[in-house]
Amino acid sequence: MESEGTRDVRPAVGDDEPVVISSLVVETAPERAEAVARALAALPGVEVHERQGHKLVVTIEAATVEASHGRASSFIQVEGVTGVSLVYCNFEDEYAARR
């Protein structure tokens, strides 16, 4: 699969709101990897960066930790997803710097 990175997937986060960026590895049933990648890429704030066999490298951008967690938790409901592992979570400090 080619990188989905060229698509603008920024969430509806205003300039005056904090941003949480999470990176995950999503495991899929081997025969469903391509369909899962398309389904996840269609979700707001989600970008699929790479597919390696039945594993996908995914990022989520959200306004809050709760929103990021909710989006990641919803992945398991996508047909073909067998596991979701959080790799990294970053809290942008630009919001605090503007206050």
ABEGO torsion letter per residue (X at the ends): XBBAAABBABBBBBAABBBBBBBBBBBBBAAAAAAAAAAAAABBGBBBABBBEABBBBBBBBABAAAAAAAAAAAAABBGBABBBBABBBBBAAAAAAX
